[in-house]
Amino acid sequence: MELCYHLLTIHILFCLSSNTPLAANLFNSKTDASALLSFKSQISSDPFGVLSSWNESLHHCQWQGILCGKHHPDRVTALVLDSKQLTGSISPSLANLTFLQRISLSDNQFDGIIPVEIGYLNRLRFLNLSVNIIEGIIPSTLGNCSNLQVIHLLHNNLRVTIPPNLVQCKKLEIIHLGNNFLTGGIPLEFGYIPQLVTLGLHVNNLTGTIPSTLGNLTSLKHLYLHQNNFDGHIPDSIGNLTSLLKFYAYQNSFTGFIPPALSNLKKLGYLYFNENSFHGHIPSTLGNLTNLLDLRLYQNKLSGTIPPALGNLNNINILYLDQNRLSFIPAALGKLQKLWYFDIYNNSISGEIPHSLFNISTIVTLQLGFNRLEGTLPFNMCDGCPNLQNLHTYVNQLNGQIPLSISNCSTLTDLQLDSNSFSGTIPSTIGFLQNLHIVTMRTNKLEVRRSEDWIFLDAMANCTSLQVRDIGNNKLQGTLPSSIGNLSTSLLILSLFGNPISGNIPIHIGCVWIVGTKKKKKEEEEKKL
């Protein structure tokens, strides 16, 4: 039967191309039913029995997954069988459904190739074959589908290059080809698809540069180029995409400067340029993108100060600038009163931490580690950031005492202050932080000289969720108090390494790994392990 329909399709296409009178009458409702049964014959597994209704006892317009037209009630206009766990190949007989406007077969296990015959469905508007295991190429014949508006082919095993003649589909609004194995570059012809709203080419093996012609796509809202092998500069013409909402270009090999022309993208909400090789300064003109919600520039080669103009991004929630070569934090960032996450880890930032950062009431994470920050933490550091959960200042040059007001950070779960020069005693007010999971203060100049200085251990008995407590390599001395046994039962690690502490580990401490006290009884160690 399948061979017959292959021959029929070839004959039909010949007749259509010849504009013969036969073409008008060649297809009918019986042809549609037969084409659907041919499609069914290529299905090897149907665990939900969705095709069990596909038989002669019902009119084909009543079969599950089939829709027929209003003006031509016997002709199939839609084939919709998403998420049915169907296994098999896609039959070329679908080309005989000449009134077909919609094919939606996503989230199944179709294999084989995309039949080239689908390209002869001149009424087709919507094609969704996503999340299958289809192989081979994207047929160039799809360029014949002049009414096509949506192509969803993501999450398959498609290979080779993207056919440039998709540009012939002038009504295309969405092209989603992500998560395949496509090679080659972005066809420069794509810049001449005037109604394109979404272009998704992410997670492929694409190479080359971004064609400057993409700057013609003034209706484009979503541009997904991430996780490919693109290189070169971002063309200035991208600044013409004034409708753009999302621009994902991360995990490529882009170089050069971040183009100031991006400041023209006033509607942009998400800009992901992380994990590339951009260099130079962050353009101050990015401060004009006042609708920006999420800016990720981490893991590049950016240098210079963080521009104060970024303080104008009054809607931003996420600002990731870590793993660059940046040198200064402007106090103007304290104006970002909707910021949740601020990460400048592993830069070359010097100077003091602007106190204004601790006045951002919405801040959840401050990741300031691995820099050259100096000075002290503000004495009222937690008064203005009641939602702070993660504070990381490790491997800097901070000094002074840990503020007593740290107790006001009532939502804090992760406090990492290690490898600085903090001095004085550990404040007992830390015991008010009942949500703490991790506290690391190792390699500082914190002191315990008198027995009452150990009171912070008594207070931390209230931290019932504590799992890690590292206060090694400080100036804690004297006898370890028995109150250490009152620490959280969820505690996994307590590190005291590098402190001149004497005494025994209480037997009732449980199965906690305790590292670094001088005198330990062998039998107690064995019980602990």
C-alpha distance (Angstrom), angle and dihedral (degrees) to the residues before:
residue distance angle dihedral
M1 . . .
E2 3.79 . .
L3 3.83 91.3 .
C4 3.79 90.1 51.8
Y5 3.79 91.1 54.1
H6 3.79 91.5 47.8
L7 3.80 88.9 55.5
L8 3.78 91.9 43.1
T9 3.79 91.4 52.1
I10 3.80 92.1 50.6
H11 3.81 91.3 49.1
I12 3.79 91.8 47.1
L13 3.78 93.2 50.5
F14 3.79 89.8 50.7
C15 3.79 90.8 51.9
L16 3.80 92.4 47.5
S17 3.78 92.2 49.6
S18 3.80 89.0 50.4
N19 3.84 93.5 51.7
T20 3.81 89.7 -133.7
P21 3.84 121.4 169.1
L22 3.80 86.7 -114.1
A23 3.79 90.2 68.9
A24 3.81 93.6 69.7
N25 3.79 94.8 54.9
L26 3.77 102.7 29.6
F27 3.80 96.4 92.9
N28 3.78 125.3 57.6
S29 3.80 140.7 149.2
K30 3.81 91.4 -75.9
T31 3.79 89.4 56.5
D32 3.82 89.2 52.7
A33 3.81 93.1 50.9
S34 3.79 91.8 47.6
A35 3.80 92.0 48.1
L36 3.82 90.7 52.3
L37 3.80 91.9 49.5
S38 3.79 88.5 50.7
F39 3.81 88.2 52.4
K40 3.82 89.2 50.1
S41 3.80 91.3 51.5
Q42 3.82 89.5 63.8
I43 3.83 92.8 56.3
S44 3.81 109.8 99.7
S45 3.81 97.9 179.4
D46 3.80 130.6 30.2
P47 3.83 105.6 166.5
F48 3.81 94.7 174.2
G49 3.80 93.7 47.3
V50 3.81 91.6 -127.0
L51 3.81 91.2 150.6
S52 3.79 94.6 49.8
S53 3.82 89.5 98.0
W54 3.79 90.5 56.9
N55 3.78 98.2 100.8
E56 3.81 139.5 101.6
S57 3.81 94.0 -90.9
L58 3.82 89.2 77.9
H59 3.76 131.1 44.5
H60 3.80 107.8 -105.5
C61 3.81 91.2 -117.6
Q62 3.82 87.1 66.0
W63 3.79 94.5 53.4
Q64 3.78 115.8 114.7
G65 3.79 112.6 -92.6
I66 3.81 94.3 17.8
L67 3.80 126.7 114.7
C68 3.79 124.4 -175.9
G69 3.78 130.7 -158.2
K70 3.80 130.3 -93.2
H71 3.77 96.6 -136.4
H72 3.82 93.8 37.6
P73 3.81 101.7 32.1
D74 3.81 95.1 -178.1
R75 3.79 96.2 51.5
V76 3.80 122.3 91.0
T77 3.81 114.0 -120.8
A78 3.82 101.2 168.0
L79 3.82 138.4 32.3
V80 3.82 108.4 -168.0
L81 3.81 117.8 173.2
D82 3.80 104.5 142.5
S83 3.83 120.8 162.7
K84 3.81 96.8 5.0
Q85 3.84 97.0 127.3
L86 3.76 90.2 -120.9
T87 3.80 117.1 170.4
G88 3.77 124.8 -160.0
S89 3.78 141.2 66.1
I90 3.79 131.0 -62.4
S91 3.79 110.3 -103.9
P92 3.82 119.6 -130.8
S93 3.81 85.5 -138.3
L94 3.82 87.7 86.5
A95 3.80 85.3 81.3
N96 3.82 87.6 72.3
L97 3.82 90.4 64.7
T98 3.77 90.5 87.7
F99 3.83 95.2 173.5
L100 3.82 91.4 52.8
Q101 3.81 113.1 131.8
R102 3.79 101.4 164.0
I103 3.83 133.5 40.7
S104 3.79 113.4 178.5
L105 3.81 115.7 169.4
S106 3.81 100.7 144.5
D107 3.80 126.7 149.8
N108 3.80 98.1 27.0
Q109 3.79 133.4 105.1
F110 3.78 101.9 -100.3
D111 3.78 112.4 155.5
G112 3.78 135.3 178.2
I113 3.79 119.9 59.1
I114 3.78 138.3 -45.4
P115 3.81 103.2 -97.7
V116 3.79 111.4 -116.1
E117 3.81 87.1 -141.4
I118 3.82 90.3 73.7
G119 3.78 85.6 74.2
Y120 3.80 89.7 71.7
L121 3.81 94.7 63.5
N122 3.78 95.9 104.5
R123 3.82 93.4 -179.3
L124 3.83 93.4 53.4
R125 3.79 112.8 124.4
F126 3.81 104.7 161.9
L127 3.82 128.1 39.6
N128 3.81 119.1 176.8
L129 3.80 118.1 171.0
S130 3.82 95.5 147.5
V131 3.80 125.1 146.6
N132 3.78 99.3 25.4
I133 3.81 133.0 108.7
I134 3.79 97.9 -107.1
E135 3.80 114.6 155.1
G136 3.77 137.6 -168.2
I137 3.78 126.5 48.6
I138 3.77 137.3 -34.6
P139 3.82 100.9 -102.1
S140 3.78 113.2 -115.8
T141 3.82 86.7 -144.9
L142 3.83 88.0 78.3
G143 3.78 84.4 79.4
N144 3.82 86.6 72.7
C145 3.81 91.5 64.5
S146 3.78 94.2 94.7
N147 3.83 93.9 177.3
L148 3.81 95.6 49.8
Q149 3.81 112.6 130.8
V150 3.83 104.1 165.8
I151 3.81 132.0 36.4
H152 3.81 115.9 -178.1
L153 3.82 111.9 177.4
L154 3.79 100.9 141.4
H155 3.83 124.0 137.2
N156 3.79 99.2 32.2
N157 3.80 135.4 107.5
L158 3.80 97.9 -101.5
R159 3.79 116.4 153.9
V160 3.81 144.1 -176.1
T161 3.82 122.4 41.7
I162 3.79 134.3 -30.9
P163 3.82 110.4 -102.0
P164 3.82 108.9 -114.5
N165 3.79 92.6 -152.5
L166 3.80 90.8 77.1
V167 3.78 80.2 92.0
Q168 3.80 85.8 80.0
C169 3.82 87.6 70.8
K170 3.80 93.4 81.9
K171 3.81 92.9 174.6
L172 3.81 94.6 58.6
E173 3.79 112.5 132.2
I174 3.82 101.9 164.9
I175 3.81 129.5 36.6
H176 3.81 112.9 176.9
L177 3.81 113.0 175.3
G178 3.81 98.9 146.5
N179 3.81 127.7 138.4
N180 3.77 98.3 32.1
F181 3.82 134.3 105.5
L182 3.78 98.8 -101.7
T183 3.79 118.5 155.9
G184 3.79 136.7 -166.8
G185 3.78 124.1 48.9
I186 3.77 140.0 -59.2
P187 3.81 107.0 -76.6
L188 3.78 107.2 -114.3
E189 3.81 85.7 -142.4
F190 3.80 88.6 73.3
G191 3.79 86.8 78.0
Y192 3.79 88.0 71.1
I193 3.81 98.8 59.8
P194 3.81 95.4 102.8
Q195 3.82 100.9 -167.3
L196 3.82 97.3 45.6
V197 3.80 111.5 138.2
T198 3.83 102.4 166.4
L199 3.80 128.6 32.0
G200 3.81 112.8 -178.7
L201 3.81 115.9 -179.7
H202 3.82 98.0 144.7
V203 3.82 128.2 140.6
N204 3.79 98.7 23.5
N205 3.80 134.9 110.3
L206 3.79 95.4 -100.5
T207 3.80 119.5 151.2
G208 3.79 140.9 -173.6
T209 3.77 130.1 52.6
I210 3.78 134.3 -50.3
P211 3.82 106.8 -91.3
S212 3.78 111.7 -119.0
T213 3.81 86.8 -135.1
L214 3.81 89.3 76.8
G215 3.78 85.0 76.7
N216 3.82 87.0 75.7
L217 3.81 91.5 68.7
T218 3.78 97.9 94.8
S219 3.83 91.9 163.1
L220 3.82 93.3 54.9
K221 3.81 113.7 122.8
H222 3.81 103.5 165.4
L223 3.82 125.4 40.8
Y224 3.82 114.7 178.0
L225 3.82 114.0 -178.1
H226 3.81 99.6 142.7
Q227 3.80 127.3 135.0
N228 3.78 99.3 24.3
N229 3.80 133.9 106.8
F230 3.80 99.1 -100.0
D231 3.79 117.2 148.7
G232 3.79 140.6 175.1
H233 3.79 127.9 59.3
I234 3.77 128.9 -37.2
P235 3.84 102.3 -109.5
D236 3.78 117.4 -117.9
S237 3.80 88.2 -128.6
I238 3.83 87.8 76.3
G239 3.79 83.9 77.7
N240 3.81 87.4 72.6
L241 3.81 92.1 67.5
T242 3.77 92.8 96.1
S243 3.82 93.8 163.3
L244 3.82 93.8 55.6
L245 3.83 116.2 129.7
K246 3.81 101.5 168.0
F247 3.81 129.9 29.0
Y248 3.82 115.3 178.5
A249 3.81 114.6 -179.9
Y250 3.81 100.5 146.2
Q251 3.80 126.7 138.8
N252 3.78 97.7 29.7
S253 3.80 132.8 107.1
F254 3.80 100.1 -103.7
T255 3.80 114.9 156.3
G256 3.77 138.9 -175.2
F257 3.78 128.3 52.1
I258 3.77 126.7 -32.1
P259 3.83 98.9 -104.8
P260 3.83 114.5 -113.0
A261 3.82 86.4 -144.8
L262 3.81 87.3 80.0
S263 3.80 85.7 80.3
N264 3.82 87.3 78.2
L265 3.81 90.6 68.1
K266 3.78 94.2 90.4
K267 3.80 94.5 166.0
L268 3.80 95.5 51.1
G269 3.80 113.5 128.8
Y270 3.82 103.0 169.0
L271 3.81 126.7 37.4
Y272 3.82 115.8 174.7
F273 3.84 112.8 179.5
N274 3.80 95.9 146.3
E275 3.82 124.8 136.3
N276 3.79 98.6 28.8
S277 3.81 133.3 104.5
F278 3.79 101.6 -101.3
H279 3.81 112.8 152.1
G280 3.79 138.4 -175.2
H281 3.78 126.0 51.5
I282 3.78 128.1 -32.1
P283 3.83 102.5 -103.3
S284 3.78 111.4 -110.4
T285 3.81 86.6 -144.2
L286 3.80 88.8 75.8
G287 3.79 83.9 78.4
N288 3.80 86.7 75.3
L289 3.82 91.1 68.5
T290 3.77 94.1 90.9
N291 3.82 93.7 164.6
L292 3.79 91.7 58.6
L293 3.81 112.6 126.3
D294 3.80 101.6 171.1
L295 3.83 127.3 27.2
R296 3.81 118.8 179.6
L297 3.79 118.2 -179.8
Y298 3.79 98.9 147.3
Q299 3.79 126.4 139.4
N300 3.78 98.6 28.2
K301 3.82 131.9 109.1
L302 3.79 97.9 -100.1
S303 3.80 116.8 151.0
G304 3.79 141.7 -177.7
T305 3.77 128.3 50.7
I306 3.75 124.6 -33.5
P307 3.82 100.8 -102.8
P308 3.82 113.2 -109.6
A309 3.82 86.8 -138.5
L310 3.82 88.3 76.6
G311 3.79 84.1 74.6
N312 3.81 85.8 76.1
L313 3.82 91.8 67.4
N314 3.77 90.3 100.1
N315 3.82 95.2 168.9
I316 3.79 99.1 47.2
N317 3.82 119.0 126.0
I318 3.81 102.2 173.8
L319 3.82 128.0 38.6
Y320 3.81 115.4 174.5
L321 3.81 114.0 178.7
D322 3.81 99.3 148.4
Q323 3.81 127.7 136.6
N324 3.79 97.8 31.3
R325 3.82 133.4 104.0
L326 3.79 99.0 -99.1
S327 3.80 118.1 150.6
F328 3.82 113.4 -166.2
I329 3.81 142.3 30.5
P330 3.82 113.9 -142.9
A331 3.80 118.1 -140.4
A332 3.82 87.4 -130.2
L333 3.81 89.5 80.7
G334 3.80 86.5 75.0
K335 3.82 86.7 76.5
L336 3.82 90.8 70.2
Q337 3.77 95.1 101.8
K338 3.81 94.8 170.1
L339 3.81 95.9 50.8
W340 3.82 116.9 127.7
Y341 3.80 104.1 169.8
F342 3.80 127.5 31.2
D343 3.80 117.2 176.7
I344 3.82 125.2 178.1
Y345 3.81 96.4 151.7
N346 3.80 117.5 157.5
N347 3.80 102.8 12.7
S348 3.81 129.8 119.8
I349 3.79 96.3 -103.5
S350 3.79 116.2 156.8
G351 3.78 135.0 177.7
E352 3.79 126.5 55.1
I353 3.76 128.2 -40.0
P354 3.83 104.4 -102.0
H355 3.78 107.4 -112.5
S356 3.79 87.5 -141.3
L357 3.83 89.7 74.6
F358 3.79 88.2 68.5
N359 3.81 90.1 56.4
I360 3.81 94.3 64.5
S361 3.79 99.8 109.3
T362 3.81 94.2 -163.7
I363 3.82 97.9 49.9
V364 3.81 114.5 126.5
T365 3.81 102.2 168.2
L366 3.81 130.6 31.1
Q367 3.81 108.3 -178.0
L368 3.81 106.6 -177.0
G369 3.81 100.6 147.6
F370 3.81 129.0 135.8
N371 3.80 99.2 28.4
R372 3.82 137.2 105.0
L373 3.78 98.8 -100.9
E374 3.81 116.5 157.9
G375 3.77 138.8 -170.6
T376 3.78 129.4 45.3
L377 3.75 137.8 -54.7
P378 3.83 109.6 -101.5
F379 3.81 112.6 -96.5
N380 3.84 90.5 -126.6
M381 3.80 94.4 40.2
C382 3.80 97.0 141.0
D383 3.78 99.7 41.8
G384 3.82 93.3 87.9
C385 3.82 102.1 35.6
P386 3.82 107.9 56.1
N387 3.82 92.8 161.0
L388 3.80 97.6 55.8
Q389 3.81 110.8 133.0
N390 3.81 104.6 161.1
L391 3.81 124.6 39.4
H392 3.81 116.7 174.8
T393 3.81 119.6 176.5
Y394 3.81 98.6 147.8
V395 3.82 123.4 146.3
N396 3.78 98.5 23.2
Q397 3.82 134.4 110.3
L398 3.80 99.1 -103.9
N399 3.80 118.7 146.6
G400 3.77 142.2 176.6
Q401 3.77 127.7 66.0
I402 3.77 128.2 -39.2
P403 3.83 101.5 -105.5
L404 3.80 118.4 -108.7
S405 3.81 87.1 -137.7
I406 3.80 89.5 72.6
S407 3.79 84.5 96.1
N408 3.83 88.1 72.9
C409 3.81 90.0 67.5
S410 3.79 87.7 84.3
T411 3.82 94.7 166.4
L412 3.82 95.0 52.0
T413 3.81 112.9 132.5
D414 3.81 103.5 161.3
L415 3.82 121.6 40.1
Q416 3.81 116.8 173.7
L417 3.81 115.6 174.1
D418 3.81 99.9 148.9
S419 3.81 127.7 138.3
N420 3.79 98.7 30.6
S421 3.82 132.4 101.0
F422 3.79 101.1 -99.9
S423 3.80 111.3 156.3
G424 3.78 141.0 -173.9
T425 3.77 124.6 51.1
I426 3.78 127.3 -38.0
P427 3.83 105.7 -100.1
S428 3.79 115.5 -114.4
T429 3.80 88.0 -143.9
I430 3.79 86.6 81.1
G431 3.79 85.1 81.1
F432 3.81 89.4 73.9
L433 3.81 89.7 68.5
Q434 3.77 96.6 91.6
N435 3.81 94.0 169.3
L436 3.78 95.8 59.1
H437 3.81 116.7 131.5
I438 3.80 101.6 164.8
V439 3.81 130.9 28.5
T440 3.80 119.7 172.7
M441 3.82 121.7 175.5
R442 3.80 101.2 150.7
T443 3.81 123.5 145.0
N444 3.79 98.7 28.8
K445 3.81 132.7 109.6
L446 3.79 97.6 -101.1
E447 3.79 114.5 150.1
V448 3.75 142.9 -147.1
R449 3.81 110.6 -179.7
R450 3.80 102.7 149.0
S451 3.75 130.4 42.2
E452 3.81 91.1 -113.8
D453 3.79 89.5 60.2
W454 3.81 87.6 72.7
I455 3.81 89.4 68.6
F456 3.79 89.8 105.8
L457 3.84 87.6 72.2
D458 3.81 90.4 56.3
A459 3.81 90.0 48.8
M460 3.78 92.9 49.6
A461 3.79 90.5 62.8
N462 3.82 82.8 85.0
C463 3.83 90.6 62.4
T464 3.78 93.0 88.3
S465 3.81 95.2 171.0
L466 3.80 96.0 52.3
Q467 3.81 114.5 134.0
V468 3.82 105.1 162.2
R469 3.81 127.8 35.0
D470 3.81 115.0 172.9
I471 3.81 118.1 176.9
G472 3.80 97.6 148.3
N473 3.82 124.9 141.5
N474 3.79 97.4 31.8
K475 3.82 133.4 109.1
L476 3.78 98.9 -89.0
Q477 3.79 110.9 143.9
G478 3.74 142.5 164.0
T479 3.77 129.9 53.1
L480 3.77 120.0 -24.5
P481 3.82 105.8 -117.5
S482 3.78 120.9 -123.5
S483 3.82 88.2 -124.8
I484 3.79 86.7 82.8
G485 3.80 84.6 85.1
N486 3.81 89.6 66.7
L487 3.80 93.8 67.2
S488 3.78 120.6 116.6
T489 3.79 117.4 -60.5
S490 3.81 86.8 -135.2
L491 3.81 91.3 61.3
L492 3.80 111.5 125.7
I493 3.80 103.6 171.7
L494 3.79 132.1 27.6
S495 3.80 111.3 175.4
L496 3.80 120.3 -166.4
F497 3.79 95.4 158.2
G498 3.80 118.1 151.6
N499 3.82 97.0 20.7
P500 3.82 122.9 117.0
I501 3.80 93.9 -121.1
S502 3.78 124.0 151.1
G503 3.76 133.3 -170.5
N504 3.77 137.7 67.3
I505 3.76 131.7 -60.3
P506 3.81 108.1 -115.0
I507 3.81 112.3 -111.2
H508 3.78 91.7 -135.0
I509 3.79 92.6 61.5
G510 3.81 89.3 100.2
C511 3.80 125.3 -152.3
V512 3.78 98.1 -22.5
W513 3.80 118.8 136.2
I514 3.81 104.6 -125.0
V515 3.77 115.1 -170.0
G516 3.77 129.9 -166.1
T517 3.83 115.5 13.8
K518 3.79 117.8 135.9
K519 3.80 106.3 -134.1
K520 3.80 117.1 42.9
K521 3.76 128.3 162.9
K522 3.77 111.2 -123.2
E523 3.79 94.4 -136.3
E524 3.80 91.6 51.4
E525 3.81 91.0 50.7
E526 3.79 90.0 51.3
K527 3.79 91.2 49.9
K528 3.78 90.2 49.5
L529 3.81 93.0 52.2
